[in-house]
């Protein structure tokens, strides 16, 4: 029996899941195929932080991306009757005179006022020699809970298939086909595994391994997100997460003793009164970051039925909802893609005329 659908999506990480949800809201017939292996979205903390880095730079397009993300997660929360986006203020630990100077400069800039509150002394138990910068519109996405709900939802609609996709099972001629499924489009949302995709591995990914600890403390933990190069996110009861490491060389998903040691030492330097916490979870994932720090979205230059929706790196929680809507518009031929994310920016390099 042959089945005709609009879109076959490969991968049920955050990108594939939110794109699938967006397409279903538009009444498109979809199928999501996923091998069920743990992906980077499940490991990630889902941190949302509009102003990042040592220079406290506002994320590009955040004025558009953040409201779209919050709205999407609220809608999903109403659908599934639980909260997915946890909004929690953040304290940026200021450790040098330069960091304090940069914080003062940003606070004086009007376009940062929506995201930065002011300077404050270090709270009790926090080592911040130059005080803290109070940030707002920050929080984290309960990514694992959201992906689990969406997987169940897709399964109940017969729109999910647990399957390990082999690229040579896809036929392009005489019609696009995979195992008796005839889609109008195939969209690859594979995360870091795109480096093995025969159609899209030409794109310059810049993968990075990240490790995160789930910890339980015997003492009180801060009720703010702490940002000190690494971060601490308070969870329920006395639990928290801390992360994340950044390794561009050892690209596997195996937790390491070195990362655990580095994260705990970093935590101890900021929270010196915290005794060694109990570690109940230690996970590693590979971020699908890109060379130019912009997503990879668009259509293969030679196969117009094949598309990619990938490359969100560590900023996926805030960026994917808005880009999913733009990509859905594009698939429905209602609009072009934003040039900043369109993979056509690499056509001349890899597919010269």
Long-range contacts (C-beta under 8 A, 24 or more apart in sequence): 1-180, 2-180, 2-181, 2-182, 3-180, 3-181, 3-182, 4-29, 4-182, 4-183, 5-29, 5-30, 5-31, 5-181, 5-182, 5-183, 5-184, 6-30, 6-183, 6-184, 6-185, 7-31, 7-183, 7-184, 7-185, 7-186, 7-187, 7-331, 8-33, 8-178, 8-181, 8-183, 8-185, 8-186, 8-187, 9-33, 9-186, 9-187, 9-189, 10-34, 10-165, 10-186, 10-187, 10-188, 10-189, 10-190, 11-39, 11-188, 11-189, 11-190, 11-191, 11-193, 12-39, 12-147, 12-150, 12-151, 12-154, 12-160, 12-189, 13-39, 13-40, 13-41, 13-42, 13-147, 13-189, 13-191, 14-41, 14-44, 14-143, 14-146, 14-147, 14-312, 14-316, 14-317, 14-320, 15-41, 15-189, 15-191, 15-309, 15-310, 15-312, 15-316, 15-320, 15-324, 16-187, 16-189, 16-309, 17-41, 17-146, 17-147, 17-150, 17-151, 18-72, 18-320, 18-321, 18-324, 19-187, 19-189, 19-309, 19-320, 19-324, 19-327, 19-328, 20-150, 20-154, 20-159, 21-76, 21-150, 21-324, 22-321, 22-324, 22-325, 22-327, 22-328, 23-328, 23-331, 24-157, 24-159, 26-328, 26-332, 28-328, 28-331, 28-332, 30-159, 31-159, 31-160, 31-161, 31-181, 31-183, 32-154, 32-159, 32-160, 32-161, 33-161, 33-163, 33-165, 33-178, 34-151, 34-160, 34-161, 34-162, 34-163, 35-162, 35-163, 35-164, 35-165, 36-162, 38-253, 38-283, 38-285, 39-191, 39-285, 40-191, 40-192, 40-210, 40-285, 40-286, 40-287, 40-288, 41-143, 41-147, 41-191, 41-285, 41-316, 42-143, 42-144, 42-147, 42-285, 43-210, 43-212, 43-253, 43-283, 43-284, 43-285, 44-143, 44-210, 44-212, 44-244, 44-285, 44-287, 44-314, 44-316, 44-317, 45-140, 45-143, 45-212, 45-231, 45-233, 45-241, 45-243, 45-244, 46-140, 46-141, 46-142, 46-143, 46-317, 47-138, 47-140, 47-225, 47-231, 47-233, 47-314, 47-317, 48-85, 48-137, 48-138, 48-139, 48-140, 48-141, 48-317, 48-318, 49-90, 49-135, 49-138, 49-225, 49-227, 50-114, 50-115, 50-135, 50-137, 50-138, 50-318, 51-106, 51-112, 51-115, 51-116, 51-135, 54-99, 54-102, 55-102, 56-92, 56-102, 56-103, 56-106, 56-116, 56-133, 58-111, 58-112, 58-115, 59-315, 59-318, 61-322, 62-115, 62-318, 63-114, 64-322, 65-318, 65-319, 65-321, 65-322, 66-137, 66-318, 68-321, 68-322, 68-325, 69-317, 69-318, 69-319, 69-320, 69-321, 69-322, 71-321, 72-321, 73-141, 73-146, 73-321, 76-146, 76-149, 76-150, 79-153, 80-149, 80-153, 82-145, 82-149, 83-142, 84-141, 84-142, 84-145, 84-146, 85-139, 85-140, 85-141, 85-142, 86-139, 86-140, 86-141, 86-142, 87-137, 87-138, 87-139, 88-138, 88-139, 88-140, 88-223, 88-224, 88-225, 88-233, 88-234, 89-117, 89-134, 89-135, 89-136, 89-138, 89-224, 89-225, 90-134, 90-135, 90-136, 90-138, 90-224, 90-225, 90-226, 90-227, 91-120, 91-123, 91-126, 91-128, 91-132, 91-133, 91-134, 91-135, 91-222, 91-224, 91-225, 91-226, 91-227, 92-132, 92-133, 92-134, 92-135, 92-227, 92-228, 93-122, 93-126, 93-127, 93-128, 93-132, 93-226, 93-227, 93-228, 93-270, 94-119, 94-128, 94-129, 94-130, 94-131, 94-132, 94-133, 95-128, 95-129, 95-130, 95-228, 96-129, 96-130, 97-130, 99-130, 100-130, 100-131, 103-133, 106-133, 107-133, 123-222, 123-224, 125-220, 125-222, 125-271, 125-272, 125-273, 125-274, 126-222, 126-226, 126-270, 126-271, 127-269, 127-270, 127-271, 127-272, 128-270, 135-227, 138-225, 139-225, 140-225, 140-233, 140-317, 141-317, 143-317, 167-197, 167-198, 172-303, 172-305, 172-306, 176-305, 183-305, 184-305, 185-305, 185-306, 185-307, 185-331, 186-305, 186-306, 186-307, 187-307, 187-308, 187-309, 187-327, 187-331, 188-306, 188-307, 188-308, 188-309, 188-310, 189-308, 189-309, 189-310, 190-310, 191-286, 191-288, 191-310, 192-251, 192-286, 192-287, 192-288, 194-288, 194-296, 194-308, 194-310, 194-311, 197-308, 199-300, 199-303, 199-306, 200-296, 200-300, 200-306, 200-308, 200-310, 200-343, 202-346, 202-350, 203-290, 203-296, 203-308, 203-311, 203-343, 203-346, 204-290, 204-291, 204-292, 204-346, 205-288, 205-289, 205-290, 205-291, 205-296, 205-311, 206-248, 206-289, 206-290, 206-291, 207-248, 207-251, 207-286, 207-287, 207-288, 207-289, 208-246, 208-247, 208-248, 208-286, 208-287, 208-289, 208-313, 209-245, 209-246, 209-247, 209-248, 209-250, 209-251, 209-252, 209-253, 209-284, 209-285, 209-286, 209-287, 210-243, 210-244, 210-245, 210-246, 210-247, 210-284, 210-285, 210-286, 210-287, 210-314, 211-243, 211-244, 211-245, 211-247, 211-255, 211-256, 211-259, 211-260, 211-263, 211-282, 211-283, 211-284, 212-241, 212-242, 212-243, 212-244, 212-281, 212-282, 212-283, 212-284, 213-241, 213-242, 213-243, 213-260, 213-263, 213-264, 213-279, 213-281, 213-282, 214-239, 214-240, 214-241, 214-279, 214-280, 214-281, 214-282, 214-283, 215-239, 215-240, 215-241, 215-242, 215-277, 215-278, 215-279, 215-280, 216-277, 216-278, 216-280, 217-274, 217-275, 217-277, 217-278, 218-275, 218-277, 218-278, 219-273, 219-274, 219-275, 221-274, 222-271, 226-270, 226-271, 228-266, 228-269, 228-270, 229-266, 230-263, 230-266, 230-267, 232-267, 232-270, 232-271, 239-280, 240-277, 242-266, 242-267, 244-314, 251-286, 252-284, 252-286, 253-284, 253-285, 253-286, 254-284, 255-282, 255-283, 255-284, 256-284, 259-284, 287-313, 287-314, 288-312, 288-313, 289-313, 289-314, 292-345, 294-340, 294-341, 295-319, 295-323, 295-341, 296-341, 296-343, 297-323, 297-326, 297-327, 297-337, 297-341, 297-342, 297-343, 298-330, 298-337, 298-341, 298-342, 298-343, 298-344, 299-343, 301-344, 301-347, 301-351, 302-351, 307-331, 308-343
